[in-house]
Amino acid sequence: MRVSVIVPTLNEAAVLPALLQQLSSSAAELIVADGGSDDGTLEIARHYADGLSRGSPGRARQMNRGAALAKGEWLWFIHADTRLLLPVENYLETIQRAGSWGFFRLRLSGAGHSLRLIERFINWRSRLSRVATGDQGIFLRRSVFNSLGGFVEQPLMEDVELSKCLRAAAPASVSNLLLETSSRRWEQRGVVRTVLLMWCLRLLYFLGASPRWLARLYR
């Protein structure tokens, strides 16, 4: 069991079974790190997962708890609304061939030219900057994760902060394999509005704005 997959959840009963069914067909260790769900997520997790962590909400905090339970040499963090577009073994082989850390390319689930442009921009930006979002399935060696102290437990941009630390420590392995993530955020809030909001949040974070304040702005 060389790879441990860690899925943070908070009321994800509607989307979680599809992902866990894909992941459970492999030899990877499957851990769900829950933040207080009350919608049936825990029952689904118990059916599929090898380990279940329960505690206070906060994605960074939850992923750290999940990592503490993991036994694998590699840690792979996946959001609950992610879908694998190839057999899970393809992704696991890519992870185990990597150097120290890496991530995958992103595809949005919805249709429409605007979403295709968004995903192309995200993939281009992350490949150029070597800074990934959580939707891109960040993976890294456990030893590297431990040396960095895990995710900084802040309410937003924890994935960006981890990527920056990893980028400074070792080159990233950027895979051409695609992970599909739900486009519900863009569809519910509006594509243009969501893009502008995310650019604004990243710029403010780069300029030193508090992650707590940014999280309130995001919500």
C-alpha positions as CSV (number, residue, x, y, z in Angstrom):
1,M,0.0,0.0,0.0
2,R,2.2,2.8,-1.3
3,V,-0.4,5.5,-1.9
4,S,-2.9,6.8,0.6
5,V,-5.8,8.8,-0.9
6,I,-7.3,11.5,1.5
7,V,-10.7,13.0,0.8
8,P,-11.9,15.9,2.9
9,T,-15.7,16.1,3.2
10,L,-18.4,18.2,4.6
11,N,-22.0,17.2,3.6
12,E,-20.9,15.6,0.3
13,A,-23.4,12.7,0.3
14,A,-24.6,13.6,-3.2
15,V,-21.2,13.4,-4.9
16,L,-19.0,11.2,-2.7
17,P,-20.2,7.7,-3.7
18,A,-19.1,8.1,-7.3
19,L,-15.6,9.1,-6.3
20,L,-15.2,6.4,-3.6
21,Q,-16.4,3.7,-6.0
22,Q,-13.7,4.7,-8.4
23,L,-11.0,4.8,-5.8
24,S,-12.0,1.6,-3.9
25,S,-11.3,-0.6,-6.9
26,S,-7.5,-0.1,-6.3
27,A,-5.0,-1.2,-3.8
28,A,-4.6,2.4,-2.5
29,E,-5.5,3.1,1.1
30,L,-8.7,5.3,1.2
31,I,-9.2,7.8,4.0
32,V,-12.1,10.2,4.4
33,A,-11.5,13.2,6.6
34,D,-14.8,14.6,7.6
35,G,-15.6,18.0,9.1
36,G,-18.9,17.4,10.8
37,S,-21.3,16.1,8.1
38,D,-24.9,15.4,8.9
39,D,-26.3,14.4,5.5
40,G,-25.2,10.7,5.3
41,T,-21.6,11.3,4.2
42,L,-20.3,9.4,7.2
43,E,-22.4,6.3,6.4
44,I,-21.1,6.4,2.8
45,A,-17.5,6.8,4.0
46,R,-17.8,3.8,6.4
47,H,-18.9,1.6,3.5
48,Y,-15.9,2.4,1.3
49,A,-13.1,3.9,3.3
50,D,-10.2,2.1,5.1
51,G,-10.0,5.0,7.6
52,L,-12.4,7.7,8.8
53,S,-11.3,10.9,10.6
54,R,-13.9,13.0,12.3
55,G,-13.5,16.5,13.8
56,S,-14.0,20.2,13.4
57,P,-14.4,21.6,9.9
58,G,-11.7,23.3,7.9
59,R,-10.2,21.7,4.8
60,A,-6.6,22.1,5.8
61,R,-7.3,20.8,9.3
62,Q,-9.2,17.8,7.9
63,M,-6.5,16.9,5.4
64,N,-3.9,17.0,8.2
65,R,-6.0,14.7,10.3
66,G,-6.4,12.3,7.4
67,A,-2.7,12.4,6.7
68,A,-2.0,11.5,10.3
69,L,-4.1,8.3,9.8
70,A,-2.4,7.4,6.5
71,K,0.1,4.6,6.2
72,G,1.2,5.0,2.6
73,E,4.5,6.3,1.3
74,W,2.6,8.8,-0.9
75,L,-0.3,11.1,0.1
76,W,-2.8,12.0,-2.6
77,F,-5.4,14.7,-1.7
78,I,-8.6,14.7,-3.7
79,H,-11.8,16.8,-3.4
80,A,-15.1,14.9,-3.0
81,D,-16.5,16.3,-6.3
82,T,-13.6,15.0,-8.3
83,R,-13.9,12.3,-10.9
84,L,-11.2,10.1,-12.5
85,L,-11.3,10.0,-16.3
86,L,-9.1,7.0,-16.5
87,P,-8.7,3.8,-14.4
88,V,-7.4,4.7,-11.0
89,E,-4.2,2.6,-11.6
90,N,-3.1,5.1,-14.2
91,Y,-3.1,7.8,-11.6
92,L,-1.4,5.7,-9.0
93,E,1.4,4.7,-11.4
94,T,2.0,8.4,-12.2
95,I,2.2,9.3,-8.6
96,Q,4.7,6.6,-7.7
97,R,6.9,7.5,-10.7
98,A,7.1,11.2,-9.5
99,G,10.1,12.7,-7.7
100,S,8.8,14.4,-4.6
101,W,5.4,16.0,-5.4
102,G,3.1,17.0,-8.2
103,F,-0.4,17.4,-9.5
104,F,-2.7,16.7,-12.5
105,R,-4.4,18.7,-15.2
106,L,-7.9,19.9,-14.6
107,R,-11.1,19.5,-16.5
108,L,-14.4,21.1,-15.5
109,S,-17.5,18.9,-15.7
110,G,-19.9,21.3,-17.4
111,A,-20.4,22.1,-21.1
112,G,-19.7,25.4,-22.9
113,H,-16.8,27.3,-24.4
114,S,-16.3,29.5,-21.3
115,L,-15.6,26.5,-19.1
116,R,-13.1,25.2,-21.7
117,L,-11.3,28.5,-21.6
118,I,-11.2,28.6,-17.8
119,E,-9.7,25.1,-17.5
120,R,-7.1,25.8,-20.2
121,F,-6.1,28.9,-18.3
122,I,-5.9,27.1,-15.0
123,N,-3.8,24.3,-16.5
124,W,-1.5,26.8,-18.2
125,R,-1.1,28.9,-15.1
126,S,-0.4,26.0,-12.8
127,R,2.1,24.4,-15.2
128,L,3.9,27.7,-15.6
129,S,3.9,28.8,-11.9
130,R,4.1,25.3,-10.4
131,V,1.3,26.3,-8.0
132,A,-1.7,24.0,-7.9
133,T,-5.2,24.2,-6.6
134,G,-6.8,21.4,-4.5
135,D,-9.0,20.5,-7.5
136,Q,-5.9,19.3,-9.3
137,G,-5.2,16.4,-6.9
138,I,-1.9,17.4,-5.2
139,F,0.2,14.4,-4.3
140,L,3.5,14.2,-2.4
141,R,5.7,11.9,-0.5
142,R,4.8,11.5,3.2
143,S,8.3,12.4,4.2
144,V,8.1,15.7,2.4
145,F,4.6,16.4,3.8
146,N,5.9,15.8,7.3
147,S,9.0,17.9,6.8
148,L,6.8,20.9,5.9
149,G,4.5,20.4,8.8
150,G,1.5,19.6,6.6
151,F,-1.0,22.1,5.4
152,V,-1.0,25.5,7.1
153,E,-4.4,25.5,8.9
154,Q,-5.9,28.6,7.4
155,P,-9.5,28.9,6.0
156,L,-8.5,29.5,2.4
157,M,-5.5,29.2,0.0
158,E,-4.1,26.3,2.0
159,D,-3.4,24.5,-1.3
160,V,-1.6,27.5,-2.8
161,E,0.5,27.9,0.4
162,L,1.5,24.2,0.3
163,S,2.4,24.4,-3.4
164,K,4.7,27.4,-2.8
165,C,6.5,25.6,0.0
166,L,6.8,22.4,-2.2
167,R,8.0,24.4,-5.2
168,A,10.8,25.9,-3.1
169,A,11.8,22.5,-1.9
170,A,11.7,20.4,-5.1
171,P,10.6,20.4,-8.8
172,A,7.0,19.5,-9.4
173,S,5.8,16.6,-11.5
174,V,2.9,18.0,-13.6
175,S,1.0,15.1,-15.1
176,N,-0.9,15.2,-18.4
177,L,-3.6,13.0,-16.9
178,L,-6.9,14.8,-16.3
179,L,-9.0,15.0,-13.2
180,E,-12.6,16.2,-13.7
181,T,-14.0,18.5,-11.0
182,S,-17.5,19.8,-10.7
183,S,-18.2,23.1,-12.4
184,R,-21.1,23.9,-9.9
185,R,-19.2,26.8,-8.4
186,W,-18.9,28.6,-11.8
187,E,-22.5,27.6,-12.9
188,Q,-24.1,28.8,-9.6
189,R,-22.3,32.0,-9.2
190,G,-21.8,32.9,-12.9
191,V,-18.7,32.2,-14.9
192,V,-17.4,35.8,-15.2
193,R,-18.2,36.7,-11.6
194,T,-16.4,33.6,-10.3
195,V,-13.3,34.1,-12.4
196,L,-13.0,37.7,-11.3
197,L,-13.6,36.7,-7.7
198,M,-10.8,34.1,-7.8
199,W,-8.4,36.4,-9.5
200,C,-9.1,39.1,-6.9
201,L,-8.6,36.6,-4.0
202,R,-5.3,35.4,-5.4
203,L,-4.1,38.9,-5.9
204,L,-5.1,40.0,-2.4
205,Y,-3.5,36.9,-1.0
206,F,-0.3,37.6,-2.9
207,L,-0.4,41.2,-1.4
208,G,-0.6,39.8,2.1
209,A,-4.3,39.8,2.9
210,S,-5.5,37.6,5.8
211,P,-6.8,34.2,4.7
212,R,-9.6,34.5,7.2
213,W,-10.8,37.8,5.7
214,L,-10.5,36.3,2.2
215,A,-12.6,33.3,3.2
216,R,-15.4,35.6,4.3
217,L,-15.1,37.5,1.0
218,Y,-15.2,34.1,-0.9
219,R,-18.4,33.0,0.9
